[in-house]
Amino acid sequence: MQLLCSTKTLPPENKLKLWREILADRFGEFALTRTNERTFIGKVEETRVGALSIIRFTQSAAEQTTPDRRRSHTPDTVLAIFKLAGTTTRTIQDDRAAIQRPGDMVVLARRPSVLGTLDDGQSLAIELPRERLESVLGPSTLYTSLTIGAELASTTLALTFFRELIQIDGQLSPDAAERMASIGTDMIVASIAERMAREVPRSRQGDITVQRAKAYVEANLHDQTLDPARLAAAMGVSLRRLQELFHERGQHISDWIWERRLAAATKRLSDPACLHMPIGTLAYDCGFTSQAHFSRRFKDRHGMTPREYRMAAALSRSKSMLYL
C-alpha cells in the first residue's frame, strides 16, 4: 500500500490540525477531536485494486464528525469499514448508533455521521459505489451504522479476502484486479445481506429474502446453471414463494438474472482492461451458454452486436482523450 499521510512528517504543535486538513483534501471535510491527552499519531495508506479504493487507517483515539458531503468533490460512495485493531469504535448515522470491535464491519454513507474511538486503533476501509450496494440491498439507510459482526462467517471471509488482496494487488493484471474487486464487493454485499436477515420484522422478511437472492445472483453470475429453481434452493425457500416475492416487486426472477448478466457483460465490453478478452470468453464468464445466445440477447437490448458495442466504446474513449 502507498503511504498517503503520516503524522511523523508533521510538526508536533500542529499535528492534529494539519492531519485533518490533509485528509480533508482526499476524503472531504470533517471535524476531528482527540478523546485523550496523549500525543496524536496517525497514518493513512491507500491502494487501488481495479475500481476499488482500499484505505488503511492507523490513528490515535479521536472522534470524527462528518457533515453532509453531497456537495463535496467526493464521488457518491459508501465506506465498508473493517475494525482491525484497538478496543471499540462507536458509529452514529441515520439515527442508528452501534459499537464495533476487532473483526467487525460497519457501513457509513456520505451523510452526516460520527465515528469515535477511545483508544489507538486501526481500520481497513473499502470505498464502494453507493448504487452498487443499493441495487441489491435497498437504500443505504437500512444498513448504515449497523454492526456486521465477526461472528458471521461471511464477515470473517470478506476481511480475510481483503487482507490477502492488499498483499498481492501489485502482482495482478488489470483484468484480474477488476475480477478480484468485483468478488470482494460481492462478499461485502453478502455479509450485509446476512446481517440484515437476522432479527428482521416479519413484515420485512420478504424484502430481505429478495435482497439476499439478488446478492447471490451478483456473486454467481458466472454459473451457467443458475436459474430460478437453483436460486430458490440457495435461499431456502420454494420456487413458488420466491416467484411471488419478485412478482410483488414487479420483477421476474429469470428476467433479473439475465438483466444482471447483460449488465456485467456490457460493463466489460466498455472496459479497456478487458479489450484482450475474446467475446466468447466474456460471454461464458457472465453466465451465457454460448456466444450466439449472448449476441442475440445483447443486440435485442442495445441494437448492436457486442463487437460493434466494444468498437463504439473504444472510439468514444479515443475521442475523449483528444480533448484532454
Buried (B, 14 or more C-beta within 10 A) or exposed (E): BEEBBBBEEBEEEEBBEBBBEBBBEBBBBBEBEEEEEEEBBBBBBBBBBBBBBBBBBBBBBBBBBBBEBEEEEBEEBBBBBBBBEBBBBBBBBBEBEBEBEBBBBBBBBBBEBBBBBBBBBBBBBBBBBBEBBBBBBBEBBBBBBBBBBBEBEBBBEBBEBBEEBBEEBEEBEBBBBBBBBBBBBBBBBBBBBBBBBEEBEEEBEBBBBBBBBBBBBBBBBEEBEBEBEBBBEBBEBEBEBBBEBBEEEEBEBEEBBBBBBBBBBBBBBBBEBBBEBEBBEBBBBBBBEEBEEBBEBBBEBBEEBBEBBBEBBBEEEEEEEEEE
